Amino acid sequence: MDKHPVEWWRQQLGSRAAGSDFAPELRLERRFSAPDFEGELYFQRTELDVCQRMLVMLPRNFSGKCPGVLMPFYYPERIAGCEFTEPYTPYPAEKQLIAWGSMLVKKGYIVYAPETYHLNLTQEDARDDFSRWGRAAAELLRRHPDWTGMGKLIYDARLALDAMAEDPRVDADHLAVAGHSLGGKLAFYTGCMDERIKVMICSDFGIRWQQSNWGEAWYWGRRLPELQAAGAEQKELLASAGKPMFLIAGEFDDKSSQASLQPGDGFFNHATGHNPTPDSMEEAWRFLEKHL
C-alpha cells in the first residue's frame, strides 16, 4: 500500500468553509475570431460572489469531437499569445514560448484556459502585479481558514475541467492537462488527482520541494512543513496516480528531477533557463499525441 496515496494528498489540501457551497454557473461573455483559432470567453462561478474568466480555443474548421487540453495559468491571454481585441497582435517571441494553447489548437485540440484566483478573489486593476498573490492568499485564508492555496488552485482548475468534459465538442475520453511554471504545478496536481485526465505535460515547476517556492501562502503555505515532516514527496503522488507525465526541465527542474518520474514518463532537460525551448515542446507534443 502506498505510504501517501492520492486520497491522503487530497486531505492535505484542506477544504472550503462550511456554508460556502454554490450552484455551478458558466456564462458566455463573447465569441471572437482570432487568426489561429475561434475563441469563446466565459465567466465561471468559483465562489458565491466570484467568477473566474476562462478562454475556450477551438480549432478552425474542425468536425466531430476533438481531444481536450486544460491549461490553467495566470490569465488566458498568455496561453493564447495575444490580447483578445482586434487586431489580435501576437505577443513578442519570448512570450510565445509559453503560448501553448496557440500551438495545440492548430494541431486539432480544444483548449480550456482558466485564470487563477489571484485575479478574481481581490478586485485590483494591475493584472501583472505579482504582489497581488499575497493579498489574494490572505483573502482566501479569511474566507476559508482550513483551505490551502494549492487546494483553491486545484478546485478552480477542476471546475474548468468539468466544463471541458461536458462540452459536446470535446471527446471526454481524451482529456489532458498541460502547463508551464505555475501552470506546471497545476497540471501536475490536477492531473494526478482527477481520473478524467489521461496525460500531463509539465514544464519547469519544481517536482522536488526544494526546487520551487512551494511554501508560499498561495501554494502549500503553512501546510508544507507538515508534509515534509510526514516524509511526503511529490514523486509519491505521481506514482499513486499511475498515469503518464512529460516533464520539461530547464532551471527549477534539472537533471535530478528525472529520478522522480515513473518508467515510461517523458523527460527533456534543455538546461537553458526557465522558458521551454521549441525542441522540448515538440518532444512534449509527440508524447501527448502518443498517450491521448
C-alpha positions as CSV (number, residue, x, y, z in Angstrom):
1,M,0.0,0.0,0.0
2,D,1.3,3.5,-0.9
3,K,2.6,5.4,2.1
4,H,0.8,8.6,0.8
5,P,-1.9,7.7,-1.7
6,V,-3.8,10.2,-3.7
7,E,-6.6,10.4,-1.2
8,W,-4.1,11.4,1.6
9,W,-2.9,14.3,-0.6
10,R,-6.5,15.4,-1.2
11,Q,-7.0,15.6,2.6
12,Q,-3.8,17.7,3.0
13,L,-5.2,20.3,0.6
14,G,-7.8,21.3,3.2
15,S,-11.4,22.2,2.5
16,R,-13.8,25.1,1.8
17,A,-15.6,26.7,4.7
18,A,-18.9,25.3,5.7
19,G,-21.8,27.1,4.1
20,S,-19.8,28.3,1.1
21,D,-21.4,26.0,-1.5
22,F,-22.8,27.4,-4.7
23,A,-24.7,26.3,-7.8
24,P,-22.4,25.8,-10.9
25,E,-22.7,28.6,-13.4
26,L,-21.0,29.2,-16.8
27,R,-21.8,32.4,-18.6
28,L,-20.6,33.2,-22.1
29,E,-19.3,36.7,-22.4
30,R,-18.5,36.8,-26.1
31,R,-17.2,34.9,-29.2
32,F,-14.4,36.2,-31.4
33,S,-12.3,35.0,-34.3
34,A,-8.5,35.2,-34.0
35,P,-6.1,34.4,-36.8
36,D,-5.3,30.9,-35.4
37,F,-8.4,29.9,-33.6
38,E,-12.1,30.6,-32.8
39,G,-12.4,32.0,-29.3
40,E,-15.1,31.9,-26.6
41,L,-14.7,33.9,-23.4
42,Y,-16.7,32.7,-20.3
43,F,-17.2,33.6,-16.7
44,Q,-17.4,30.6,-14.4
45,R,-18.5,30.8,-10.8
46,T,-15.9,29.7,-8.3
47,E,-17.3,31.3,-5.1
48,L,-20.7,32.6,-4.1
49,D,-19.6,36.0,-5.2
50,V,-16.7,35.3,-7.5
51,C,-16.2,34.1,-11.1
52,Q,-13.1,33.1,-12.9
53,R,-12.5,34.2,-16.5
54,M,-11.9,31.4,-19.0
55,L,-11.0,31.1,-22.6
56,V,-12.0,28.3,-24.9
57,M,-9.9,27.9,-28.0
58,L,-11.4,26.0,-30.9
59,P,-9.6,24.8,-34.0
60,R,-10.7,26.2,-37.3
61,N,-12.9,24.0,-39.5
62,F,-13.0,21.1,-37.0
63,S,-15.6,18.4,-37.3
64,G,-16.7,15.8,-34.8
65,K,-15.2,15.6,-31.3
66,C,-11.7,16.8,-30.5
67,P,-9.4,15.8,-27.7
68,G,-9.3,18.5,-24.9
69,V,-6.4,20.0,-23.1
70,L,-6.8,22.0,-19.8
71,M,-4.3,24.9,-19.4
72,P,-4.8,26.8,-16.2
73,F,-2.4,29.8,-15.9
74,Y,-2.2,33.4,-14.6
75,Y,-4.5,34.7,-17.3
76,P,-5.7,33.1,-20.6
77,E,-4.1,35.7,-22.9
78,R,-0.7,34.2,-22.0
79,I,-2.0,30.8,-23.3
80,A,-3.3,32.3,-26.5
81,G,-0.3,34.5,-27.1
82,C,-2.3,37.7,-27.8
83,E,-4.8,40.1,-26.3
84,F,-8.4,39.5,-27.2
85,T,-9.1,42.7,-29.0
86,E,-8.6,43.4,-32.7
87,P,-6.2,43.2,-34.5
88,Y,-5.1,40.4,-32.2
89,T,-1.4,41.3,-32.4
90,P,0.8,38.4,-31.3
91,Y,2.9,38.8,-28.1
92,P,6.7,39.1,-28.6
93,A,8.6,35.9,-29.5
94,E,9.8,35.3,-25.9
95,K,6.2,35.2,-24.7
96,Q,5.2,32.8,-27.5
97,L,7.3,30.1,-25.8
98,I,4.5,29.6,-23.3
99,A,1.6,30.3,-25.5
100,W,0.9,26.6,-25.6
101,G,-2.8,27.0,-26.5
102,S,-2.0,28.6,-29.8
103,M,0.3,25.7,-30.6
104,L,-2.1,22.9,-29.7
105,V,-5.3,24.4,-31.2
106,K,-3.5,24.3,-34.6
107,K,-2.9,20.6,-34.0
108,G,-6.6,19.9,-33.6
109,Y,-7.0,20.1,-29.8
110,I,-9.7,22.1,-28.0
111,V,-8.1,24.2,-25.2
112,Y,-9.7,25.4,-22.0
113,A,-7.6,28.1,-20.3
114,P,-8.9,29.5,-17.0
115,E,-7.3,32.3,-15.0
116,T,-6.0,31.7,-11.4
117,Y,-7.7,33.1,-8.2
118,H,-5.2,35.9,-7.6
119,L,-7.0,37.8,-10.4
120,N,-10.6,37.4,-9.1
121,L,-10.5,36.9,-5.3
122,T,-9.4,40.5,-4.9
123,Q,-10.5,43.4,-7.0
124,E,-7.5,45.2,-8.4
125,D,-6.5,46.7,-11.8
126,A,-2.8,45.7,-12.1
127,R,-3.0,42.4,-13.8
128,D,0.8,41.8,-13.8
129,D,1.4,42.9,-10.2
130,F,2.9,39.8,-8.6
131,S,2.4,41.2,-5.1
132,R,-1.4,40.6,-5.5
133,W,-0.8,36.9,-4.9
134,G,-0.1,37.6,-1.3
135,R,-3.2,39.7,-0.9
136,A,-5.3,37.0,-2.6
137,A,-3.9,34.3,-0.4
138,A,-4.8,36.4,2.7
139,E,-8.3,36.8,1.4
140,L,-8.6,33.1,0.7
141,L,-7.5,32.4,4.3
142,R,-10.1,34.8,5.6
143,R,-12.9,33.1,3.6
144,H,-11.7,29.5,4.1
145,P,-9.4,29.1,7.1
146,D,-8.8,25.4,6.5
147,W,-8.1,25.6,2.8
148,T,-4.6,25.9,1.3
149,G,-3.8,28.0,-1.7
150,M,-3.0,24.8,-3.6
151,G,-6.4,23.4,-2.7
152,K,-8.1,26.5,-4.1
153,L,-6.0,26.4,-7.3
154,I,-6.8,22.8,-8.0
155,Y,-10.5,23.3,-7.1
156,D,-10.9,26.1,-9.6
157,A,-9.0,24.2,-12.3
158,R,-11.3,21.2,-11.8
159,L,-14.3,23.4,-12.3
160,A,-12.9,24.4,-15.7
161,L,-12.2,20.7,-16.3
162,D,-15.9,20.0,-15.5
163,A,-16.9,22.4,-18.2
164,M,-14.5,20.9,-20.7
165,A,-15.6,17.4,-20.0
166,E,-19.3,18.4,-20.5
167,D,-18.6,20.3,-23.8
168,P,-20.2,18.2,-26.6
169,R,-17.4,19.3,-29.0
170,V,-14.8,17.7,-26.7
171,D,-14.0,14.0,-26.6
172,A,-14.4,13.4,-22.8
173,D,-12.4,10.1,-23.1
174,H,-9.3,12.0,-24.3
175,L,-8.5,14.8,-21.9
176,A,-5.1,16.1,-20.9
177,V,-3.7,18.9,-18.8
178,A,-0.6,21.0,-19.6
179,G,1.2,23.9,-18.1
180,H,4.5,25.8,-17.6
181,S,5.8,27.0,-14.2
182,L,2.7,27.9,-12.1
183,G,0.8,26.2,-14.8
184,G,3.0,23.1,-14.4
185,K,2.2,22.9,-10.7
186,L,-1.5,23.0,-11.6
187,A,-1.1,20.5,-14.4
188,F,0.7,18.1,-12.1
189,Y,-1.7,18.2,-9.2
190,T,-4.9,18.4,-11.3
191,G,-3.7,15.5,-13.5
192,C,-2.7,13.4,-10.5
193,M,-5.9,14.0,-8.6
194,D,-8.5,13.7,-11.3
195,E,-9.2,10.4,-13.0
196,R,-10.6,12.1,-16.2
197,I,-7.1,13.3,-17.1
198,K,-5.2,10.8,-19.2
199,V,-1.8,12.5,-19.5
200,M,0.1,15.5,-18.1
201,I,2.6,17.9,-19.7
202,C,4.5,19.9,-17.1
203,S,7.3,22.4,-17.6
204,D,9.8,23.6,-15.0
205,F,7.6,23.6,-12.0
206,G,9.9,22.0,-9.4
207,I,8.8,18.4,-8.7
208,R,11.0,18.3,-5.6
209,W,10.1,20.5,-2.7
210,Q,13.5,22.3,-2.6
211,Q,13.3,23.2,-6.3
212,S,10.5,25.8,-6.1
213,N,8.5,28.1,-3.8
214,W,6.0,25.6,-2.5
215,G,5.9,27.2,0.9
216,E,4.4,30.4,-0.3
217,A,0.9,31.1,1.1
218,W,-0.7,30.9,-2.3
219,Y,0.6,27.3,-2.7
220,W,1.0,25.0,0.3
221,G,1.8,27.7,2.8
222,R,1.9,26.6,6.5
223,R,1.0,23.0,5.5
224,L,4.4,22.4,3.7
225,P,6.4,21.7,6.9
226,E,3.7,19.2,7.9
227,L,4.0,17.4,4.5
228,Q,7.8,17.3,4.8
229,A,7.6,16.1,8.4
230,A,5.4,13.2,7.2
231,G,8.1,12.3,4.6
232,A,5.8,13.1,1.7
233,E,7.4,13.7,-1.7
234,Q,5.6,14.7,-4.8
235,K,7.0,11.7,-6.7
236,E,4.8,9.5,-4.5
237,L,1.7,11.4,-5.7
238,L,2.8,10.8,-9.3
239,A,3.4,7.1,-8.6
240,S,0.0,6.8,-6.9
241,A,-1.8,8.5,-9.8
242,G,-0.4,5.9,-12.2
243,K,-0.7,8.0,-15.4
244,P,2.0,9.3,-17.9
245,M,3.7,12.6,-17.5
246,F,6.2,14.5,-19.6
247,L,8.5,16.8,-17.7
248,I,10.4,19.7,-19.3
249,A,13.3,20.7,-17.1
250,G,15.2,23.9,-17.6
251,E,16.0,25.9,-14.5
252,F,14.0,24.9,-11.4
253,D,13.7,21.3,-12.6
254,D,17.0,19.9,-13.7
255,K,18.6,16.5,-14.4
256,S,17.9,15.4,-10.8
257,S,14.2,15.7,-11.4
258,Q,14.2,12.7,-13.7
259,A,14.6,10.4,-10.6
260,S,11.1,11.5,-9.5
261,L,9.4,10.1,-12.7
262,Q,8.0,6.7,-13.4
263,P,9.1,4.3,-16.1
264,G,7.7,5.3,-19.4
265,D,7.4,9.0,-18.5
266,G,8.9,11.6,-20.8
267,F,11.8,13.9,-19.8
268,F,13.6,16.7,-21.6
269,N,16.2,18.8,-19.9
270,H,17.1,21.8,-22.2
271,A,19.0,23.4,-19.3
272,T,18.8,26.9,-20.9
273,G,16.6,28.7,-18.4
274,H,13.0,28.8,-17.2
275,N,11.2,29.1,-20.5
276,P,10.8,25.9,-22.6
277,T,12.5,25.6,-25.9
278,P,10.9,24.8,-29.3
279,D,12.6,21.4,-29.4
280,S,11.5,20.5,-25.9
281,M,7.9,21.4,-26.7
282,E,7.8,19.4,-29.9
283,E,9.0,16.4,-27.9
284,A,6.3,17.0,-25.4
285,W,3.6,17.3,-28.1
286,R,4.7,13.9,-29.6
287,F,4.3,12.4,-26.1
288,L,0.9,14.0,-25.8
289,E,-0.3,12.6,-29.1
290,K,1.1,9.1,-28.2
291,H,-0.8,8.9,-24.9
292,L,-4.0,10.8,-25.8
